[in-house]
Amino acid sequence: MIRQLFILFITVQAVFGAAARDLPMSLDEAIALARVRSVDAAEALDELRTAYWEWRSYRADQLPELSFEGTLPSYAKQYTAYMDEQGNYSFVANNHLQASGRLSLTQNVRLTGGTISLNTSLDFLRQFGPGTANRFMSIPVALTINQPIFGTNHMRWSSRIEPVRFSEAKAAFLSATEDVSRMAVQYYFSLLLSSENLNIARQNLENAEKLYTVAIEKRRMGQISENDLLQMELNLLDARSDHTDCISARKADMFNLRSFLDLDADVEIVPCIPDSVPQVTISFADALDRALANNKFAKNMMRRQLEADYEVAKAKGNLREINMFAQLGYTGTDTQFDGAYRHLRGNQVASIGVKIPLLDWGRRRGRVKVAESNRRVTESRLRREAMNFNQELFILVERFCNQQSQLSIAARASEIALRRYDTNVQTYMIGRISTLDLNDSQSKKDNALRQYVNELYMFWNYWYQIRSLTLYDYMGNGDINADIERIIKLE
């Protein structure tokens, strides 16, 4: 497929550089081109890129963060309020220079939902004026723990929800790619059908002109009535009108496909009827298993259920708030830099903060009830959506299986109708059948070909719908997958 796409691009470039000319294009080539050039494919890729970087951000939250913060430096020369031991205020001059730096290594703890960090810091202070001196204060190492108690463990819930969300985004991208293929099928067969209609109209016009010429000669010899001659003239006028309508319809369908594939206006696409279709047997049970394992719908249901459970847990966790903070380490201070690291003392801080509502008129309890009600609503919706999904998939599989026989019937009917029309044209030439019989065979020939093209379209439409829902390639007998990292990096 990659080689075919490359050849197609070379062909398109050759067409761009030359005068407008026909560009033969098969259905597979149109699909391959749509997957890389259509706006829908670009939109699917942008959505995947957003989900990918959200996933990367979540993964980064699980890793240690090394950060530096500091003031380099801060100078102040001002008067500030000062209270002495008797409680009297006065204003004193303050002229100092200070600088500080702190290096922290912080890790979120998924098991407990808290944070733990190692810190080291150094502060410098120089007081100007009489007795100018430098002061240094160091904290060589400090271990800091910040832990909520009885609250919601957001880290643990994120570790359950985010992988499902990213898996859903990948499945959505793959399904969107198959949907792009299905849209390419729709535009391609619209152009194919209008092209076939134009071919039919052109052939009918040629036949109508030929038969009208013959009818004039037969009328001159008295072999047909004036009414038959007038009927042949009406047939000719109808053929000309139909030919004009078909030209306009084909131009519109050409524009739609060309725009969808992002090709220049001077490219004249020439579609061809696919000569073969996949011969596969798909059962509903197998398709359902594939869909539940691969489709974004199943992952979307799982994510929404987890998010509903998370909202209930968060509402319950907000009933009370208890946070524990503890810091253990050493500190030193001296007028010399090295002395601040030699004369160390203990540096411990511990605190437990509590926030428990004593009277909130049932507001927090009400939020818990709302979250639980929303969860029940979500569960009911998920059950209904699951039933609808199974029903739609069942109908789709049944239609696809039936479509294979419909396609065979349409192909045979088109072949018979064409042979019958060719025979009737020759028979009419020798005066063995009437004009009505000839018109009937022509109409059935045209309708049979249109029906065959339409049945082909329905087959490929069902085929890519099943691929989109199951994310399984029944021709290659393997799951439809993609290297997400490589796709993102290529962009």
N, C-alpha and C positions, 0 to 999 in steps of 0.2 A: 504494500500500500504506500509506503514512503517513497519508493522508486516511482510509482505511478504518479504520485502527487508532484514529485520533482519534475517529471516529464511534462505534466500539465502546466506547471508554472513556467517552464521554458517556452511552451507553446503559447501561453497567454502573453508572455513578454514579447514574443515574436509578433503576435497579433497587434500589441500595443504600438510597436515600432513601425508597423506597416499600415496600409490602408485597411479599412474595415473589411473583414472577410469572415467566412464561417469558421466556427470553432466546434468541431464534433466533441461531445461530452457524454460519457456514460453516467449511469446513476451512481456508481461507486465513486467516480471522480467528482461528481457534484457534492456528494456527501463528504468526501475527504476535504474538499475545498471549503465547504461550509464550516467544518470543525475548526479551521484555523483562520478564516477571514470574516466570518459573519459577525454582526454586532451582538447577536445572542450568545455566541461562543465567547466573545470578549467580556460580556456581562457576567457570564458564569465563571470565567477566570478571575474577574475582579472580586466576586463574592468569595471564591475559594481563597484568594490572597488575603482578604480581610480575616477570614476564619483561621487561616494558617498563622497569622501574626498574633491573633488573640490566643491561639494555642501556645505559641512560643512565649508569650508574656506569662501565661499560666505556668509553663514549665520553669521559667526564670524565677517565679515566686517560690518555687520549691528548692532553689539553690541558695547558698550563702551569698550575702551582699556585702562587699567591701566598700566602705565610703569614708570620705574625709570631709570634715567641716572645720572651719577656722575663721579667725578674725586677724587679718594681716595688713596693718595693725589698726588700732583705734586710739586716737589722741583726743584729749579733752582738757580745756582750760576754761573753768567756769566757777560760779558760786553755787553752792548747794546748801540746802537746809540741814542743820545739825542740832540734835537735842542732847543736852548734857545730863548729868546724873540727877539734877534737881528738876528736870523736866522743862528747862528753859530752852527756847529755840534761838538759834543765831545762824548767820550765814558765814560760811567759811570758804576760802579760796581753794580750789582743787585744780591741780595741774599735773596730769599724769599721761603716760603712754602705756598701752597694754596690747598684748597679742596672745592668741591662743590657737591651739590646733588639737584636733581629736581624730583618731583613726578607729573605726569600728568595723567589726566583722559580725554580721547579724544573720541568724538563721531562724526561719519560721519552723515551728515544730508541728508537723501534721497530726501527730498522735494526741497532743494535748490542746492544740489551737493557740498556744502561746508563742513567745519569742525568746530566744536566748542569744546573748551577744558578748563578745570580748572587746574591751575598749582600752585604749591607751591615750593619754592626753598630756599636754604640757601647756602651762600658763605662765606668762611673763608680765611683770608690772614694774614700771619705773616711775617713781614719784619725784617730780622736779621741785626745786626750792632748797631751803636749808636742809642739810642732811640727805642730799640726793643719794639714792641707793637702788639697786636692782633686787627684785624678788622673783624667785622661781618656785612654782608648785607643779609637781609631777604626779601623775597616776600611772605608774609603769604598766599595771595590768588590773583590770576589774572585770568581774563576771556579773552580768546583769540578766535577771530573769523577770519577765512580765507575763503573768499567767491569769487569764480570766477563770473564775471558778463557777460552776453550775451554768455557765452561759453556753451559747451555741458555738460549736467548733466549726468555724467557717472554713478552715483549711481542709478538714476531713470531708465536708460536703462538697467543696470545690473539686477535691480529688475524685469524687464519684460522678459529678455532673460534667466537668469540662472534657474528660476523655470521650464521653458519649456525645457531647456537643460537637467535638471535632470530627468524630466518626460520622455523625449526621451530615456535617458540612462536606466531607469527602464523598459520601454517597449522593448528596444533592448535586455535587459537581458532575459526577459520572452520569446521573440521571439527566441532568441538563444537557450534557453532551449528546446523549441518545435522543433527547427532545429536539436538539438542533438537527440531528440526522432526520428525524421525522418531519420537521419543517422543510428540510431540503427535499425530501420525498414529495411533500405536498406541492411545493413550487415547481419541482421538476416535472411531475406528472401533469400539472396544470398546463405547463408549456408543451409537454408531449401531446396532451389531448388536443390542445388548440392547433398544434402543428399537424396532427393527423386530421383534424376537422378541415384545416386549410387544404391538405392534400386531397381529402375527399371532395371538398368543394371545387377544387381545381379540376379534378378528374370528372366530376359530374358536369362541370361547365363545358369541358371538352366534349363529353358524350352528348350533352344537350345540343351543342352547336352542330355536331355531326348528325344527330338524329333529326334536328330541325331541317338541315339541308336535305337529308334523305326524304323527309316528309313533304317538303316543297316539290321535290321531283315526283313523288308518288301522287301528290294531289294533282299535279299537272297531267299525269297519265290516268287520273281517275281511279286510282287504287284505294284511296282513303277519302273520308268525308272532310268537309270544311271544319266540322267540329273537332276532328282529330288533329287537323293542322293547327287550329287555334290552341288546342291543349298542349301541343309540342312547343308552341311559341311561349305559352305561359310557363312551361317547364324551363325554358331557356331564361326567361326573365327572373324566375325564382332562383335559378342557379347563379345568375350574375349577382343578385342581391345577397344570397348566402355567401358567395365568395368574398364580397366586400366586407360583410360582417366578420367573417373568419379572419381576414387580414387584420382588422382592428383588434379582435380578441387576442390574436397571437402577439401583436405588438405589446399589449398590456401585460400579458403573461411573461413575455421576454424581459420587459422592464422590471417586473417583480423579482424574477430569478436573478437577473443581473445585479440588481441592487442588493439582494440578500447575500450574494457571493462576493460583493464589493468589487465588481468588474467595471471597466470603463464602458462608456456608452457606445463605443464603436465595435464592441465585441458582439457577434451574432452567434448565439449558442445554438447548436444543432443537437437536440436530444435524440436518443434512439430507444426503441422498445427493448427492455431487458429480455434476454433470450432464455434465462433460467431463473429459478427461484429455489431457495433451500428446501430440501425434502427432509423434514424433521417431524417427529411426533412429540407433542407436549401435553402432559397431563396436568390437571388442575392441582392435584396434590403436590406434584413436583414443583410447579410454578409457585405455589404458596410457600413451600419450604424455602425456596430460593429468595422469595421476596422478604420473608420474615428475617432471613439471615443477612440480606444485603441492602434492602431498600431503606431509604431515608425515613420512610413512614414509621417503621418499627423502632428506629433509633429516636425519632421525634417523640413517639409515645413514651419511651423509656425516660427521655430527658424531662418531658413535662410532668411525669409522675414523680421523678426525683425532685424537681423544683417545687412541686406542691408539698411534698414531704418536708422539704427544707424550710418553706414558709411556716409550716406548723411548728417545726423545731425552733425556728427563730422567734416566733411569737411566745412560745413557752419559755425560752431562754431569757426573754425580756421581762419576765415576771419579777425577777430580782437580778441585781448586778453585784457581783463580788469580784474584785480584782486584787491580785497579789503582786507586789513589786519587791524585789530583793536585789541588793548589790553587794558583792564581796570583793575586796581588793586591798591595795596598799596605796598610800599617798606619802609624799615627801615635800618639804619646803625648805628653801635655803636662799642665801644671797648669791650663791654660785650655782652655775648650771649643773655641775657634776654632784654637788652636795645635795641637790634636790632628789637625786636618785640613790644617795647613800643613806641618808637618815630617813628611813621609811617608818610609817606608822600604819596601824590598821585603819581601814576605811570601809565601814559596813553601814548599809542602809536597808531597812525593811519596813514595809507598810502594807496594810490590807485595807482597801477601800470597800465600803458597803453602801449599796443603795437599794433599800427595800421599801416599796410603797406601803404606807400604813392605811391611807384612805385615798383611793383613786376612783371611787364610784364604779368599780368593775370595768374600767377602761381596758386594762391589760388583759383581763379575763375575756372581755368581749373580742379583743383582737385574736385571741387564741380560737374562740368559737368561729370567728369569720374565716380564719385560715383553715380550720377543719372543714367548714362548709364549702369553701372554695376547692379544697382537695376532693371532697365528694362530688362536686360538680365536674371537676376535671376527670375523675374516674368514670363518671357516667358518659361524658363526651368521648373519652377514649374508647369505651366499649362500643358506642354507636359508630364511631369512625372506623373501628376495626371490622365491624359487621359490614359497613358500606364498602370498605376496601376489599374484603373477601368476596363480596358480591360482584363488584366491578371486575376484579381479576377473573372470577369464574366466567362471567359473560364474555370477557375479552378472549380467554383461552378457547371457549366454545366457538366463538366467531372465527378465530384464527384457524382452528381445526376444520371448520366448515368451509372456510375460504379456499382451502387447497382444492377441494372438489369443485367449488364454484368456478375457480380459475380454469380447471381442466374442461369443464362444460363450456365456458365462454370461448376458450381457444378453439374447440371443435366447432362450435356454432359459427364463429367468425369464418373459419375455413370453408364450411359448407355454404354459408351465405355468399361468400365471394365466388365460389365455383358456380352457384346457381345464377348469380347475376351475369357472369361472363357468358354462360350458356344462353340466358334469355336475351342478351344483346344480339348474339348471332341469330337467334331464332326470330327476333323482331325484324332483323334486316331482310329476312326472306318472307315476312308477312305471316308467320305462323302463330304469333301471339299479339294481344292488344296492347295499347299504350298503358292501360291501367295495370296490367300484369307486369310490364317492364318497370313502371314506377314503384310497384309494390316490392319487387325484388331489389331494386336499388335502395329503397328505404331500409329494408331489412339488412342488406349488406352493410350500410353505413352504421346502423344502430348496433349491429353485432360487433363491429370493430370498436366502436366507442365503448360498448359494454366490456369487451375484453380489456381495453386499456384501463377502464375504471376498476375492474376486478383486480388487475395488477396493482393499481394504486392501493386498494383496500388491503391487499395481502401485505405489501411493504409497510403500510401504515400500522397494521396490527403487529407486524414483526418488530418494529422499533418501539411500539408501545410496550410489548412484552419485555424487550431488552431493557427498557427504561425502568420498569417495575421490578424485575427480577435481578437486574444487573448481572445477567448470566448470558454467555454466548453459547447458544445451543448448536451452532455450527462447529465451534472450536472446542466444545465441552469443557468450558472453564469460566470462572468468574471474570467479569469485566473489572479491570483494576487499572491503576495509574500510579506512576512514581511522582507523588505530590512534591517531594523535595526538588526533584529535577525540573518539574514544570514551573515551580516558583522561581528557581534559579535562572531558568531560561528567559524569564521575563525581566 
